[in-house]
Amino acid sequence: MVCAALAADGCSEICGISHIDRGYERLEEAVSLLGGEIKRCS
């Protein structure tokens, strides 16, 4: 899901990311290194 969001034009919103958090450490850092920006909203 995150890779698809990075490849898409514009802004993407991914909901229910608890499974992503369990599988990837430092997700924000990895996305940033790929040129993306990530914001966590409650």
Buried (B, 14 or more C-beta within 10 A) or exposed (E): EBEEBBEEEEEEEEEEBEEEEEEBEEBEEEBEEEEBEBEEEE
